[in-house]
Amino acid sequence: MFIATRQNTKSITDIREDAIGVFKEASNKGLLYVTYHSRPQAVIIDIDEFVSMQEMLENYRDELEAKKLLKEPRGKGVSLNQVIKMYE
C-alpha cells in the first residue's frame, strides 16, 4: 500500500542532488518512495529488506506448490527394499 509522507518520499531532484544521501536514508528507513511531478514513480528499497522480501516470496511460492502437489493423486508406491533390489 502506498502511504507517502514527507519522511518516506523523495523527488527525482532529491536523488539528482544527493543520490548517496538518498540511498543511505533508504537503507536506514527500509524504503523510500520516489516521486516525479508529485506522482509516485518508483521505490528505493534497502538491499537487506529486498532480500528478505525475495525469500518470503520464494517461501510463499514453495508453499503454494506443495499445496498443489498434495492434491495430486498418489500411486501405489514402491518400498525402499524394492528400490534397493532394483539397483543391486
PDB file of N, CA, C and O in Angstrom:
ATOM      1  N   MET A   1       0.840  -1.169   0.000  1.00  0.00           N
ATOM      2  CA  MET A   1       0.000   0.000   0.000  1.00  0.00           C
ATOM      3  C   MET A   1       0.887   1.235   0.000  1.00  0.00           C
ATOM      4  O   MET A   1       1.857   1.305   0.754  1.00  0.00           O
ATOM      5  N   PHE A   2       0.566   2.189  -0.825  1.00  0.00           N
ATOM      6  CA  PHE A   2       1.346   3.415  -0.954  1.00  0.00           C
ATOM      7  C   PHE A   2       0.839   4.443   0.050  1.00  0.00           C
ATOM      8  O   PHE A   2      -0.265   4.969  -0.092  1.00  0.00           O
ATOM      9  N   ILE A   3       1.641   4.720   1.053  1.00  0.00           N
ATOM     10  CA  ILE A   3       1.326   5.766   2.031  1.00  0.00           C
ATOM     11  C   ILE A   3       2.520   6.713   2.060  1.00  0.00           C
ATOM     12  O   ILE A   3       3.508   6.479   2.755  1.00  0.00           O
ATOM     13  N   ALA A   4       2.402   7.778   1.293  1.00  0.00           N
ATOM     14  CA  ALA A   4       3.502   8.733   1.179  1.00  0.00           C
ATOM     15  C   ALA A   4       3.418   9.772   2.288  1.00  0.00           C
ATOM     16  O   ALA A   4       2.358  10.329   2.572  1.00  0.00           O
ATOM     17  N   THR A   5       4.553  10.011   2.896  1.00  0.00           N
ATOM     18  CA  THR A   5       4.678  11.080   3.882  1.00  0.00           C
ATOM     19  C   THR A   5       5.948  11.848   3.556  1.00  0.00           C
ATOM     20  O   THR A   5       6.740  11.417   2.717  1.00  0.00           O
ATOM     21  N   ARG A   6       6.142  12.968   4.206  1.00  0.00           N
ATOM     22  CA  ARG A   6       7.390  13.714   3.974  1.00  0.00           C
ATOM     23  C   ARG A   6       8.608  12.903   4.398  1.00  0.00           C
ATOM     24  O   ARG A   6       9.697  13.068   3.848  1.00  0.00           O
ATOM     25  N   GLN A   7       8.416  12.028   5.376  1.00  0.00           N
ATOM     26  CA  GLN A   7       9.543  11.259   5.906  1.00  0.00           C
ATOM     27  C   GLN A   7       9.962  10.105   4.990  1.00  0.00           C
ATOM     28  O   GLN A   7      11.102   9.647   5.072  1.00  0.00           O
ATOM     29  N   ASN A   8       9.079   9.632   4.134  1.00  0.00           N
ATOM     30  CA  ASN A   8       9.438   8.472   3.308  1.00  0.00           C
ATOM     31  C   ASN A   8       9.354   8.736   1.805  1.00  0.00           C
ATOM     32  O   ASN A   8       9.281   7.796   1.014  1.00  0.00           O
ATOM     33  N   THR A   9       9.364  10.004   1.408  1.00  0.00           N
ATOM     34  CA  THR A   9       9.240  10.349  -0.005  1.00  0.00           C
ATOM     35  C   THR A   9      10.382  11.271  -0.438  1.00  0.00           C
ATOM     36  O   THR A   9      10.732  12.222   0.261  1.00  0.00           O
ATOM     37  N   LYS A  10      10.945  10.972  -1.588  1.00  0.00           N
ATOM     38  CA  LYS A  10      11.979  11.806  -2.200  1.00  0.00           C
ATOM     39  C   LYS A  10      11.605  12.059  -3.645  1.00  0.00           C
ATOM     40  O   LYS A  10      10.936  11.241  -4.276  1.00  0.00           O
ATOM     41  N   SER A  11      12.031  13.171  -4.156  1.00  0.00           N
ATOM     42  CA  SER A  11      11.751  13.502  -5.558  1.00  0.00           C
ATOM     43  C   SER A  11      12.961  13.128  -6.415  1.00  0.00           C
ATOM     44  O   SER A  11      14.045  12.836  -5.909  1.00  0.00           O
ATOM     45  N   ILE A  12      12.740  13.148  -7.707  1.00  0.00           N
ATOM     46  CA  ILE A  12      13.841  12.923  -8.651  1.00  0.00           C
ATOM     47  C   ILE A  12      14.934  13.966  -8.408  1.00  0.00           C
ATOM     48  O   ILE A  12      16.121  13.651  -8.483  1.00  0.00           O
ATOM     49  N   THR A  13      14.542  15.177  -8.125  1.00  0.00           N
ATOM     50  CA  THR A  13      15.516  16.245  -7.849  1.00  0.00           C
ATOM     51  C   THR A  13      16.364  15.910  -6.633  1.00  0.00           C
ATOM     52  O   THR A  13      17.577  16.120  -6.648  1.00  0.00           O
ATOM     53  N   ASP A  14      15.736  15.387  -5.572  1.00  0.00           N
ATOM     54  CA  ASP A  14      16.493  14.975  -4.388  1.00  0.00           C
ATOM     55  C   ASP A  14      17.552  13.946  -4.746  1.00  0.00           C
ATOM     56  O   ASP A  14      18.684  14.013  -4.266  1.00  0.00           O
ATOM     57  N   ILE A  15      17.178  13.001  -5.587  1.00  0.00           N
ATOM     58  CA  ILE A  15      18.127  11.954  -5.991  1.00  0.00           C
ATOM     59  C   ILE A  15      19.239  12.559  -6.839  1.00  0.00           C
ATOM     60  O   ILE A  15      20.412  12.233  -6.655  1.00  0.00           O
ATOM     61  N   ARG A  16      18.877  13.430  -7.756  1.00  0.00           N
ATOM     62  CA  ARG A  16      19.869  14.071  -8.617  1.00  0.00           C
ATOM     63  C   ARG A  16      20.886  14.859  -7.795  1.00  0.00           C
ATOM     64  O   ARG A  16      22.081  14.844  -8.094  1.00  0.00           O
ATOM     65  N   GLU A  17      20.408  15.543  -6.764  1.00  0.00           N
ATOM     66  CA  GLU A  17      21.284  16.397  -5.964  1.00  0.00           C
ATOM     67  C   GLU A  17      22.089  15.639  -4.920  1.00  0.00           C
ATOM     68  O   GLU A  17      23.189  16.062  -4.564  1.00  0.00           O
ATOM     69  N   ASP A  18      21.554  14.515  -4.420  1.00  0.00           N
ATOM     70  CA  ASP A  18      22.252  13.784  -3.344  1.00  0.00           C
ATOM     71  C   ASP A  18      21.883  12.302  -3.370  1.00  0.00           C
ATOM     72  O   ASP A  18      21.255  11.793  -2.441  1.00  0.00           O
ATOM     73  N   ALA A  19      22.275  11.623  -4.433  1.00  0.00           N
ATOM     74  CA  ALA A  19      21.915  10.216  -4.597  1.00  0.00           C
ATOM     75  C   ALA A  19      22.411   9.363  -3.438  1.00  0.00           C
ATOM     76  O   ALA A  19      21.655   8.555  -2.899  1.00  0.00           O
ATOM     77  N   ILE A  20      23.672   9.532  -3.047  1.00  0.00           N
ATOM     78  CA  ILE A  20      24.233   8.717  -1.962  1.00  0.00           C
ATOM     79  C   ILE A  20      23.466   8.963  -0.664  1.00  0.00           C
ATOM     80  O   ILE A  20      23.188   8.020   0.077  1.00  0.00           O
ATOM     81  N   GLY A  21      23.126  10.205  -0.386  1.00  0.00           N
ATOM     82  CA  GLY A  21      22.344  10.521   0.811  1.00  0.00           C
ATOM     83  C   GLY A  21      20.966   9.874   0.785  1.00  0.00           C
ATOM     84  O   GLY A  21      20.487   9.382   1.807  1.00  0.00           O
ATOM     85  N   VAL A  22      20.334   9.874  -0.376  1.00  0.00           N
ATOM     86  CA  VAL A  22      19.020   9.245  -0.518  1.00  0.00           C
ATOM     87  C   VAL A  22      19.136   7.738  -0.318  1.00  0.00           C
ATOM     88  O   VAL A  22      18.285   7.129   0.330  1.00  0.00           O
ATOM     89  N   PHE A  23      20.185   7.136  -0.870  1.00  0.00           N
ATOM     90  CA  PHE A  23      20.379   5.694  -0.694  1.00  0.00           C
ATOM     91  C   PHE A  23      20.623   5.349   0.772  1.00  0.00           C
ATOM     92  O   PHE A  23      20.103   4.353   1.275  1.00  0.00           O
ATOM     93  N   LYS A  24      21.405   6.164   1.449  1.00  0.00           N
ATOM     94  CA  LYS A  24      21.648   5.930   2.877  1.00  0.00           C
ATOM     95  C   LYS A  24      20.351   6.051   3.674  1.00  0.00           C
ATOM     96  O   LYS A  24      20.094   5.262   4.583  1.00  0.00           O
ATOM     97  N   GLU A  25      19.543   7.042   3.325  1.00  0.00           N
ATOM     98  CA  GLU A  25      18.266   7.228   4.016  1.00  0.00           C
ATOM     99  C   GLU A  25      17.342   6.034   3.764  1.00  0.00           C
ATOM    100  O   GLU A  25      16.658   5.572   4.678  1.00  0.00           O
ATOM    101  N   ALA A  26      17.325   5.542   2.541  1.00  0.00           N
ATOM    102  CA  ALA A  26      16.514   4.363   2.222  1.00  0.00           C
ATOM    103  C   ALA A  26      16.997   3.151   3.019  1.00  0.00           C
ATOM    104  O   ALA A  26      16.196   2.342   3.485  1.00  0.00           O
ATOM    105  N   SER A  27      18.306   3.040   3.166  1.00  0.00           N
ATOM    106  CA  SER A  27      18.866   1.944   3.951  1.00  0.00           C
ATOM    107  C   SER A  27      18.441   2.045   5.409  1.00  0.00           C
ATOM    108  O   SER A  27      18.109   1.036   6.031  1.00  0.00           O
ATOM    109  N   ASN A  28      18.448   3.241   5.949  1.00  0.00           N
ATOM    110  CA  ASN A  28      18.056   3.442   7.351  1.00  0.00           C
ATOM    111  C   ASN A  28      16.562   3.232   7.571  1.00  0.00           C
ATOM    112  O   ASN A  28      16.157   2.675   8.592  1.00  0.00           O
ATOM    113  N   LYS A  29      15.747   3.671   6.623  1.00  0.00           N
ATOM    114  CA  LYS A  29      14.293   3.597   6.787  1.00  0.00           C
ATOM    115  C   LYS A  29      13.685   2.322   6.221  1.00  0.00           C
ATOM    116  O   LYS A  29      12.538   1.996   6.526  1.00  0.00           O
ATOM    117  N   GLY A  30      14.433   1.603   5.406  1.00  0.00           N
ATOM    118  CA  GLY A  30      13.906   0.398   4.775  1.00  0.00           C
ATOM    119  C   GLY A  30      13.474   0.636   3.343  1.00  0.00           C
ATOM    120  O   GLY A  30      13.745  -0.178   2.461  1.00  0.00           O
ATOM    121  N   LEU A  31      12.790   1.776   3.109  1.00  0.00           N
ATOM    122  CA  LEU A  31      12.403   2.120   1.741  1.00  0.00           C
ATOM    123  C   LEU A  31      12.026   3.591   1.660  1.00  0.00           C
ATOM    124  O   LEU A  31      11.675   4.225   2.656  1.00  0.00           O
ATOM    125  N   LEU A  32      12.109   4.105   0.458  1.00  0.00           N
ATOM    126  CA  LEU A  32      11.673   5.468   0.152  1.00  0.00           C
ATOM    127  C   LEU A  32      10.886   5.431  -1.154  1.00  0.00           C
ATOM    128  O   LEU A  32      11.244   4.713  -2.088  1.00  0.00           O
ATOM    129  N   TYR A  33       9.814   6.210  -1.206  1.00  0.00           N
ATOM    130  CA  TYR A  33       9.069   6.375  -2.437  1.00  0.00           C
ATOM    131  C   TYR A  33       9.709   7.497  -3.237  1.00  0.00           C
ATOM    132  O   TYR A  33      10.142   8.503  -2.675  1.00  0.00           O
ATOM    133  N   VAL A  34       9.766   7.321  -4.552  1.00  0.00           N
ATOM    134  CA  VAL A  34      10.328   8.331  -5.438  1.00  0.00           C
ATOM    135  C   VAL A  34       9.185   8.929  -6.247  1.00  0.00           C
ATOM    136  O   VAL A  34       8.393   8.210  -6.858  1.00  0.00           O
ATOM    137  N   THR A  35       9.112  10.259  -6.240  1.00  0.00           N
ATOM    138  CA  THR A  35       8.059  10.932  -6.990  1.00  0.00           C
ATOM    139  C   THR A  35       8.655  11.769  -8.113  1.00  0.00           C
ATOM    140  O   THR A  35       9.806  12.203  -8.052  1.00  0.00           O
ATOM    141  N   TYR A  36       7.842  11.981  -9.133  1.00  0.00           N
ATOM    142  CA  TYR A  36       8.195  12.860 -10.244  1.00  0.00           C
ATOM    143  C   TYR A  36       6.949  13.687 -10.517  1.00  0.00           C
ATOM    144  O   TYR A  36       5.889  13.141 -10.823  1.00  0.00           O
ATOM    145  N   HIS A  37       7.076  14.986 -10.407  1.00  0.00           N
ATOM    146  CA  HIS A  37       5.933  15.901 -10.502  1.00  0.00           C
ATOM    147  C   HIS A  37       4.840  15.495  -9.513  1.00  0.00           C
ATOM    148  O   HIS A  37       3.655  15.470  -9.845  1.00  0.00           O
ATOM    149  N   SER A  38       5.267  15.180  -8.303  1.00  0.00           N
ATOM    150  CA  SER A  38       4.382  14.817  -7.184  1.00  0.00           C
ATOM    151  C   SER A  38       3.613  13.518  -7.382  1.00  0.00           C
ATOM    152  O   SER A  38       2.671  13.240  -6.640  1.00  0.00           O
ATOM    153  N   ARG A  39       3.997  12.733  -8.356  1.00  0.00           N
ATOM    154  CA  ARG A  39       3.342  11.441  -8.583  1.00  0.00           C
ATOM    155  C   ARG A  39       4.317  10.307  -8.280  1.00  0.00           C
ATOM    156  O   ARG A  39       5.481  10.370  -8.676  1.00  0.00           O
ATOM    157  N   PRO A  40       3.861   9.287  -7.594  1.00  0.00           N
ATOM    158  CA  PRO A  40       4.755   8.160  -7.285  1.00  0.00           C
ATOM    159  C   PRO A  40       5.233   7.479  -8.565  1.00  0.00           C
ATOM    160  O   PRO A  40       4.443   7.212  -9.471  1.00  0.00           O
ATOM    161  N   GLN A  41       6.535   7.201  -8.627  1.00  0.00           N
ATOM    162  CA  GLN A  41       7.126   6.584  -9.807  1.00  0.00           C
ATOM    163  C   GLN A  41       7.889   5.308  -9.492  1.00  0.00           C
ATOM    164  O   GLN A  41       7.928   4.389 -10.310  1.00  0.00           O
ATOM    165  N   ALA A  42       8.497   5.246  -8.307  1.00  0.00           N
ATOM    166  CA  ALA A  42       9.352   4.102  -8.000  1.00  0.00           C
ATOM    167  C   ALA A  42       9.559   4.016  -6.491  1.00  0.00           C
ATOM    168  O   ALA A  42       9.129   4.879  -5.726  1.00  0.00           O
ATOM    169  N   VAL A  43      10.229   2.953  -6.102  1.00  0.00           N
ATOM    170  CA  VAL A  43      10.586   2.751  -4.696  1.00  0.00           C
ATOM    171  C   VAL A  43      12.065   2.408  -4.639  1.00  0.00           C
ATOM    172  O   VAL A  43      12.562   1.607  -5.430  1.00  0.00           O
ATOM    173  N   ILE A  44      12.754   3.020  -3.700  1.00  0.00           N
ATOM    174  CA  ILE A  44      14.144   2.636  -3.413  1.00  0.00           C
ATOM    175  C   ILE A  44      14.077   1.845  -2.114  1.00  0.00           C
ATOM    176  O   ILE A  44      13.588   2.334  -1.095  1.00  0.00           O
ATOM    177  N   ILE A  45      14.570   0.630  -2.169  1.00  0.00           N
ATOM    178  CA  ILE A  45      14.446  -0.256  -1.013  1.00  0.00           C
ATOM    179  C   ILE A  45      15.826  -0.725  -0.568  1.00  0.00           C
ATOM    180  O   ILE A  45      16.707  -0.976  -1.390  1.00  0.00           O
ATOM    181  N   ASP A  46      15.997  -0.839   0.734  1.00  0.00           N
ATOM    182  CA  ASP A  46      17.236  -1.335   1.302  1.00  0.00           C
ATOM    183  C   ASP A  46      17.491  -2.759   0.799  1.00  0.00           C
ATOM    184  O   ASP A  46      16.555  -3.553   0.702  1.00  0.00           O
ATOM    185  N   ILE A  47      18.730  -3.087   0.483  1.00  0.00           N
ATOM    186  CA  ILE A  47      19.052  -4.393  -0.104  1.00  0.00           C
ATOM    187  C   ILE A  47      18.692  -5.537   0.846  1.00  0.00           C
ATOM    188  O   ILE A  47      18.219  -6.580   0.395  1.00  0.00           O
ATOM    189  N   ASP A  48      18.908  -5.361   2.150  1.00  0.00           N
ATOM    190  CA  ASP A  48      18.549  -6.422   3.098  1.00  0.00           C
ATOM    191  C   ASP A  48      17.040  -6.636   3.134  1.00  0.00           C
ATOM    192  O   ASP A  48      16.568  -7.768   3.241  1.00  0.00           O
ATOM    193  N   GLU A  49      16.292  -5.548   3.044  1.00  0.00           N
ATOM    194  CA  GLU A  49      14.829  -5.643   3.002  1.00  0.00           C
ATOM    195  C   GLU A  49      14.390  -6.347   1.719  1.00  0.00           C
ATOM    196  O   GLU A  49      13.470  -7.164   1.736  1.00  0.00           O
ATOM    197  N   PHE A  50      15.047  -6.028   0.620  1.00  0.00           N
ATOM    198  CA  PHE A  50      14.726  -6.658  -0.662  1.00  0.00           C
ATOM    199  C   PHE A  50      14.990  -8.159  -0.605  1.00  0.00           C
ATOM    200  O   PHE A  50      14.155  -8.955  -1.033  1.00  0.00           O
ATOM    201  N   VAL A  51      16.145  -8.543  -0.079  1.00  0.00           N
ATOM    202  CA  VAL A  51      16.488  -9.971   0.035  1.00  0.00           C
ATOM    203  C   VAL A  51      15.463 -10.686   0.908  1.00  0.00           C
ATOM    204  O   VAL A  51      15.028 -11.791   0.583  1.00  0.00           O
ATOM    205  N   SER A  52      15.080 -10.060   2.008  1.00  0.00           N
ATOM    206  CA  SER A  52      14.076 -10.638   2.894  1.00  0.00           C
ATOM    207  C   SER A  52      12.743 -10.829   2.168  1.00  0.00           C
ATOM    208  O   SER A  52      12.094 -11.864   2.319  1.00  0.00           O
ATOM    209  N   MET A  53      12.345  -9.842   1.391  1.00  0.00           N
ATOM    210  CA  MET A  53      11.093  -9.948   0.632  1.00  0.00           C
ATOM    211  C   MET A  53      11.181 -11.052  -0.419  1.00  0.00           C
ATOM    212  O   MET A  53      10.215 -11.787  -0.626  1.00  0.00           O
ATOM    213  N   GLN A  54      12.320 -11.173  -1.077  1.00  0.00           N
ATOM    214  CA  GLN A  54      12.504 -12.220  -2.073  1.00  0.00           C
ATOM    215  C   GLN A  54      12.401 -13.604  -1.426  1.00  0.00           C
ATOM    216  O   GLN A  54      11.783 -14.509  -1.986  1.00  0.00           O
ATOM    217  N   GLU A  55      13.008 -13.763  -0.249  1.00  0.00           N
ATOM    218  CA  GLU A  55      12.947 -15.037   0.465  1.00  0.00           C
ATOM    219  C   GLU A  55      11.517 -15.367   0.881  1.00  0.00           C
ATOM    220  O   GLU A  55      11.080 -16.512   0.763  1.00  0.00           O
ATOM    221  N   MET A  56      10.783 -14.356   1.372  1.00  0.00           N
ATOM    222  CA  MET A  56       9.387 -14.583   1.746  1.00  0.00           C
ATOM    223  C   MET A  56       8.555 -14.984   0.531  1.00  0.00           C
ATOM    224  O   MET A  56       7.709 -15.873   0.621  1.00  0.00           O
ATOM    225  N   LEU A  57       8.793 -14.333  -0.594  1.00  0.00           N
ATOM    226  CA  LEU A  57       8.066 -14.653  -1.816  1.00  0.00           C
ATOM    227  C   LEU A  57       8.389 -16.075  -2.275  1.00  0.00           C
ATOM    228  O   LEU A  57       7.493 -16.819  -2.675  1.00  0.00           O
ATOM    229  N   GLU A  58       9.646 -16.445  -2.218  1.00  0.00           N
ATOM    230  CA  GLU A  58      10.044 -17.797  -2.604  1.00  0.00           C
ATOM    231  C   GLU A  58       9.386 -18.832  -1.688  1.00  0.00           C
ATOM    232  O   GLU A  58       8.896 -19.858  -2.161  1.00  0.00           O
ATOM    233  N   ASN A  59       9.375 -18.566  -0.383  1.00  0.00           N
ATOM    234  CA  ASN A  59       8.731 -19.481   0.563  1.00  0.00           C
ATOM    235  C   ASN A  59       7.239 -19.604   0.278  1.00  0.00           C
ATOM    236  O   ASN A  59       6.677 -20.698   0.331  1.00  0.00           O
ATOM    237  N   TYR A  60       6.608 -18.486  -0.021  1.00  0.00           N
ATOM    238  CA  TYR A  60       5.176 -18.491  -0.343  1.00  0.00           C
ATOM    239  C   TYR A  60       4.909 -19.324  -1.594  1.00  0.00           C
ATOM    240  O   TYR A  60       3.981 -20.132  -1.622  1.00  0.00           O
ATOM    241  N   ARG A  61       5.719 -19.126  -2.618  1.00  0.00           N
ATOM    242  CA  ARG A  61       5.545 -19.904  -3.856  1.00  0.00           C
ATOM    243  C   ARG A  61       5.767 -21.387  -3.608  1.00  0.00           C
ATOM    244  O   ARG A  61       5.042 -22.225  -4.143  1.00  0.00           O
ATOM    245  N   ASP A  62       6.772 -21.714  -2.793  1.00  0.00           N
ATOM    246  CA  ASP A  62       7.020 -23.119  -2.451  1.00  0.00           C
ATOM    247  C   ASP A  62       5.821 -23.717  -1.724  1.00  0.00           C
ATOM    248  O   ASP A  62       5.440 -24.860  -1.975  1.00  0.00           O
ATOM    249  N   GLU A  63       5.229 -22.936  -0.820  1.00  0.00           N
ATOM    250  CA  GLU A  63       4.055 -23.407  -0.084  1.00  0.00           C
ATOM    251  C   GLU A  63       2.877 -23.652  -1.030  1.00  0.00           C
ATOM    252  O   GLU A  63       2.175 -24.656  -0.903  1.00  0.00           O
ATOM    253  N   LEU A  64       2.664 -22.742  -1.968  1.00  0.00           N
ATOM    254  CA  LEU A  64       1.597 -22.934  -2.949  1.00  0.00           C
ATOM    255  C   LEU A  64       1.828 -24.188  -3.784  1.00  0.00           C
ATOM    256  O   LEU A  64       0.898 -24.949  -4.050  1.00  0.00           O
ATOM    257  N   GLU A  65       3.066 -24.393  -4.191  1.00  0.00           N
ATOM    258  CA  GLU A  65       3.403 -25.579  -4.989  1.00  0.00           C
ATOM    259  C   GLU A  65       3.191 -26.853  -4.178  1.00  0.00           C
ATOM    260  O   GLU A  65       2.690 -27.846  -4.706  1.00  0.00           O
ATOM    261  N   ALA A  66       3.567 -26.834  -2.901  1.00  0.00           N
ATOM    262  CA  ALA A  66       3.372 -28.010  -2.043  1.00  0.00           C
ATOM    263  C   ALA A  66       1.885 -28.317  -1.884  1.00  0.00           C
ATOM    264  O   ALA A  66       1.486 -29.480  -1.930  1.00  0.00           O
ATOM    265  N   LYS A  67       1.063 -27.283  -1.696  1.00  0.00           N
ATOM    266  CA  LYS A  67      -0.382 -27.487  -1.571  1.00  0.00           C
ATOM    267  C   LYS A  67      -0.960 -28.069  -2.858  1.00  0.00           C
ATOM    268  O   LYS A  67      -1.850 -28.919  -2.822  1.00  0.00           O
ATOM    269  N   LYS A  68      -0.449 -27.604  -3.983  1.00  0.00           N
ATOM    270  CA  LYS A  68      -0.906 -28.108  -5.278  1.00  0.00           C
ATOM    271  C   LYS A  68      -0.530 -29.586  -5.430  1.00  0.00           C
ATOM    272  O   LYS A  68      -1.335 -30.391  -5.898  1.00  0.00           O
ATOM    273  N   LEU A  69       0.686 -29.934  -5.035  1.00  0.00           N
ATOM    274  CA  LEU A  69       1.137 -31.318  -5.150  1.00  0.00           C
ATOM    275  C   LEU A  69       0.367 -32.247  -4.218  1.00  0.00           C
ATOM    276  O   LEU A  69       0.150 -33.413  -4.548  1.00  0.00           O
ATOM    277  N   LEU A  70      -0.045 -31.745  -3.063  1.00  0.00           N
ATOM    278  CA  LEU A  70      -0.817 -32.568  -2.126  1.00  0.00           C
ATOM    279  C   LEU A  70      -2.160 -32.990  -2.711  1.00  0.00           C
ATOM    280  O   LEU A  70      -2.710 -34.022  -2.327  1.00  0.00           O
ATOM    281  N   LYS A  71      -2.683 -32.206  -3.627  1.00  0.00           N
ATOM    282  CA  LYS A  71      -3.977 -32.513  -4.240  1.00  0.00           C
ATOM    283  C   LYS A  71      -3.877 -33.549  -5.363  1.00  0.00           C
ATOM    284  O   LYS A  71      -4.886 -34.120  -5.775  1.00  0.00           O
ATOM    285  N   GLU A  72      -2.661 -33.788  -5.855  1.00  0.00           N
ATOM    286  CA  GLU A  72      -2.495 -34.739  -6.941  1.00  0.00           C
ATOM    287  C   GLU A  72      -2.624 -36.163  -6.421  1.00  0.00           C
ATOM    288  O   GLU A  72      -2.200 -36.470  -5.307  1.00  0.00           O
ATOM    289  N   PRO A  73      -3.212 -37.023  -7.237  1.00  0.00           N
ATOM    290  CA  PRO A  73      -3.369 -38.419  -6.792  1.00  0.00           C
ATOM    291  C   PRO A  73      -2.011 -39.104  -6.664  1.00  0.00           C
ATOM    292  O   PRO A  73      -1.082 -38.847  -7.430  1.00  0.00           O
ATOM    293  N   ARG A  74      -1.933 -39.980  -5.673  1.00  0.00           N
ATOM    294  CA  ARG A  74      -0.694 -40.731  -5.461  1.00  0.00           C
ATOM    295  C   ARG A  74      -0.848 -42.132  -6.022  1.00  0.00           C
ATOM    296  O   ARG A  74      -1.935 -42.711  -6.037  1.00  0.00           O
ATOM    297  N   GLY A  75       0.261 -42.646  -6.475  1.00  0.00           N
ATOM    298  CA  GLY A  75       0.271 -44.024  -6.962  1.00  0.00           C
ATOM    299  C   GLY A  75       0.415 -44.996  -5.797  1.00  0.00           C
ATOM    300  O   GLY A  75       0.363 -44.606  -4.631  1.00  0.00           O
ATOM    301  N   LYS A  76       0.593 -46.244  -6.132  1.00  0.00           N
ATOM    302  CA  LYS A  76       0.730 -47.301  -5.136  1.00  0.00           C
ATOM    303  C   LYS A  76       2.018 -47.127  -4.337  1.00  0.00           C
ATOM    304  O   LYS A  76       2.051 -47.382  -3.133  1.00  0.00           O
ATOM    305  N   GLY A  77       3.053 -46.701  -5.001  1.00  0.00           N
ATOM    306  CA  GLY A  77       4.327 -46.510  -4.323  1.00  0.00           C
ATOM    307  C   GLY A  77       5.197 -47.749  -4.381  1.00  0.00           C
ATOM    308  O   GLY A  77       4.739 -48.833  -4.742  1.00  0.00           O
ATOM    309  N   VAL A  78       6.446 -47.574  -4.024  1.00  0.00           N
ATOM    310  CA  VAL A  78       7.429 -48.656  -4.028  1.00  0.00           C
ATOM    311  C   VAL A  78       8.161 -48.598  -2.698  1.00  0.00           C
ATOM    312  O   VAL A  78       8.551 -47.522  -2.244  1.00  0.00           O
ATOM    313  N   SER A  79       8.344 -49.738  -2.083  1.00  0.00           N
ATOM    314  CA  SER A  79       9.042 -49.763  -0.795  1.00  0.00           C
ATOM    315  C   SER A  79      10.536 -49.521  -1.006  1.00  0.00           C
ATOM    316  O   SER A  79      11.058 -49.705  -2.105  1.00  0.00           O
ATOM    317  N   LEU A  80      11.195 -49.115   0.039  1.00  0.00           N
ATOM    318  CA  LEU A  80      12.640 -48.886  -0.019  1.00  0.00           C
ATOM    319  C   LEU A  80      13.368 -50.172  -0.378  1.00  0.00           C
ATOM    320  O   LEU A  80      14.330 -50.147  -1.146  1.00  0.00           O
ATOM    321  N   ASN A  81      12.929 -51.271   0.159  1.00  0.00           N
ATOM    322  CA  ASN A  81      13.569 -52.578  -0.153  1.00  0.00           C
ATOM    323  C   ASN A  81      13.465 -52.894  -1.635  1.00  0.00           C
ATOM    324  O   ASN A  81      14.414 -53.414  -2.222  1.00  0.00           O
ATOM    325  N   GLN A  82      12.327 -52.588  -2.251  1.00  0.00           N
ATOM    326  CA  GLN A  82      12.177 -52.830  -3.678  1.00  0.00           C
ATOM    327  C   GLN A  82      13.122 -51.958  -4.489  1.00  0.00           C
ATOM    328  O   GLN A  82      13.669 -52.409  -5.496  1.00  0.00           O
ATOM    329  N   VAL A  83      13.317 -50.739  -4.072  1.00  0.00           N
ATOM    330  CA  VAL A  83      14.234 -49.844  -4.778  1.00  0.00           C
ATOM    331  C   VAL A  83      15.656 -50.362  -4.651  1.00  0.00           C
ATOM    332  O   VAL A  83      16.403 -50.362  -5.629  1.00  0.00           O
ATOM    333  N   ILE A  84      16.034 -50.796  -3.481  1.00  0.00           N
ATOM    334  CA  ILE A  84      17.388 -51.316  -3.251  1.00  0.00           C
ATOM    335  C   ILE A  84      17.618 -52.539  -4.140  1.00  0.00           C
ATOM    336  O   ILE A  84      18.677 -52.665  -4.755  1.00  0.00           O
ATOM    337  N   LYS A  85      16.640 -53.436  -4.210  1.00  0.00           N
ATOM    338  CA  LYS A  85      16.771 -54.649  -5.044  1.00  0.00           C
ATOM    339  C   LYS A  85      16.928 -54.287  -6.510  1.00  0.00           C
ATOM    340  O   LYS A  85      17.634 -54.978  -7.244  1.00  0.00           O
ATOM    341  N   MET A  86      16.275 -53.207  -6.952  1.00  0.00           N
ATOM    342  CA  MET A  86      16.364 -52.801  -8.352  1.00  0.00           C
ATOM    343  C   MET A  86      17.795 -52.387  -8.726  1.00  0.00           C
ATOM    344  O   MET A  86      18.199 -52.521  -9.881  1.00  0.00           O
ATOM    345  N   TYR A  87      18.549 -51.889  -7.756  1.00  0.00           N
ATOM    346  CA  TYR A  87      19.886 -51.374  -8.046  1.00  0.00           C
ATOM    347  C   TYR A  87      20.994 -52.291  -7.568  1.00  0.00           C
ATOM    348  O   TYR A  87      22.161 -51.901  -7.577  1.00  0.00           O
ATOM    349  N   GLU A  88      20.659 -53.488  -7.154  1.00  0.00           N
ATOM    350  CA  GLU A  88      21.709 -54.442  -6.723  1.00  0.00           C
ATOM    351  C   GLU A  88      22.287 -55.170  -7.894  1.00  0.00           C
ATOM    352  O   GLU A  88      23.176 -56.005  -7.725  1.00  0.00           O
TER     353      GLU A  88
END
